[in-house]
Each structure stands twice: as structure tokens, then as C-alpha cells.
Amino acid sequence: MIQASAPAKIILFGEHAVVYNQPAIAVPVSSLRATATVEFDTTNAGLHVHLLDINQTLPIDLASELVDDALAVTARMTLKHLACPPPSATITVTSQIPMASGLGSGAAVSTALARALSMAIGKPITLTDLNQIVYEIEKLYHGTPSGIDNSVIVYEEPVYFVRDQNIEHIAIGKPFRFLIADTGQAALTRLSVGDVRKLYDNDPAHIQTILDEIGSIVIQARAAIEKGDAESLGVLMGRNHVCLQQLTVSSPELDILVAAALTAGALGAKLSGGGRGGNMIALVSDENTDAVREALTQAGAVKVFETIIS
Ligand code: MEV
């Protein structure tokens, strides 16, 4: 069986400011994945992408210029890149990653599909080329992305990312455990990124001071991660969350979850991703994981995932 997959991601530090060339840090969440499975078809019916979770099947027509579906465009861009006609097959895509929640579900399904398609054709695709294809898809459907989501998902490694620069991989000094809590509110990153753009255009000098502060927090966070210094990392998460509140991308629900995590003993907590809903993250220790998880659920989280970065 030909099958390929790609992970979810969380942004640990620097979301939004990364769009304005500040650094950011993101890590893959390998336990939550999008998967694409190839079934060859002997009837020569061409290529179909079957979206299992919404039970929809898309025929892939290489000549089409329509951009109405991200996965159809992913399939066509991949085939064009590999210079191959569509194989006669159905590729079934399914995802465990909640959509519109800041966990990179769109980039993950595109990555899994492009990988499965290249395997079906028997032509490997390099990580650099795959990253470029998924970035093009992100640009079509998500406004003005920085490129961090596709990078962390395609490379599936912790990244220190600065727009238009080579990705730097981060050495993790000591494992860190995070809880990821979902507000259950879908939020489109494109909209929060657009709102920050309006704020910036109205008062560039003021917004730039917040973006610079985030950039400085990210640099300190990288040092704390490399040293394995959880206490400092927690404090920096709190400072980053305040900056995101100032950029108006938090929400009452996110703030309630952040406060609940801290009260229950988390070392730090912040929203993660585009904000306005979606997910927040809390840095926890072996001793307080259960208490923080319980507090997040009590405070309204619809799902709580755990991930360890090491
Ligand atoms: C979304 O995961 C991260 C943002 O910074 C947008 C981007 O970098 O493209 C909000």
C-alpha cells in the first residue's frame, strides 16, 4: 500500500510578527497527522482525490485552471512539477488535525497528498521542492503567509524561521512537554493576519515596537530551549501572549484558557497560531500535567492534546 502523511504543527513563539520578518519558532506535532493513501485503478478512470472526512471526490484535470479546491490545485501543481500525466488512481486523504484551529491542517493535507502522488508516480520529490509547492498553495488560500507553517510541516523538525531566509533547525536542550488546548472556535488565519496588517498600516511606529518586542522574545526563547531552561521559557510565553493581545489576536476564550493553565501550575501559556480562536499551548511539567489538563477542560477546552518536544 502506498501511503504518505504529514504532521500538525504548533507555533511556540513569534506568530504574526514572523509575517513582518521577525523570527519565530515552530515545532511539528507528530502524533496528529494528515494521511493520503493511494489505490491504483485498472479502469483507466484517471486521477481522483477522495476527501474521506467530508466524503467528497474530486476528479483531477491537469488542464483545469480552477483554484476552487486546495487539494485539486496541490495535485495539479505536483504533477506539473514532476512533469507527469495523472496516474489512474484514487488518493484518499484524511486528517486527525482540527481545521481552522492554528494547527496547520491545510498545509498538512497538501503535504501528505503531494507526497503520496509522487510515490504513486515513482518520482521522488525533494523536501525543498515539496516545501515550495505547499507554500504556493498556502499563498493561494491563506493570504500572505510567512512560510513557517509549510516549512515546519514539510521538514517535520523544530524550526527557527525568518521569512525568506534558510530554515535553522533548533537543538532542544531538554525535553519540554506542552498541552495544546482547542477553544473549539474555528478562526481563519487569513482574517487575523489581515487585521494585524490594518493595525500596522494605521500606526506603523507603534505596531513595530510590539513586533520588535516579539522578535526579542523569540531570540531569548531559542536560547532557553537550547539550554533546556523551562522556567525562563514559561515566562517568555507569557510575555509573547501579552504582545499578541496588544495585536488584538487573542480572544476571551483563549485568555480564559491561558489563565486557567497558569492557575493550575503551568510554567507558561499563550495562544498559538493565528489566534481569535483555535488553540493555545501550555508548558507543563510531569507533576502538573494532569492538573493543567483538567483545568483546561473545566475552563472550556473542547480537546486537549499533549506533545513533547525533544
Ligand atoms: C500561522 O500559523 C502563523 C501566522 O504567523 C501566519 C504566518 O506566519 O503565515 C499567524
Boltz pocket constraint, residues with backbone or C-beta under 6 A from the ligand:
constraints:
  - pocket:
      binder: B
      contacts: [[A, 11], [A, 14], [A, 15], [A, 16], [A, 17], [A, 18], [A, 19], [A, 102], [A, 144], [A, 145], [A, 146], [A, 147], [A, 148], [A, 149], [A, 189], [A, 193], [A, 273], [A, 274]]
      max_distance: 6.0
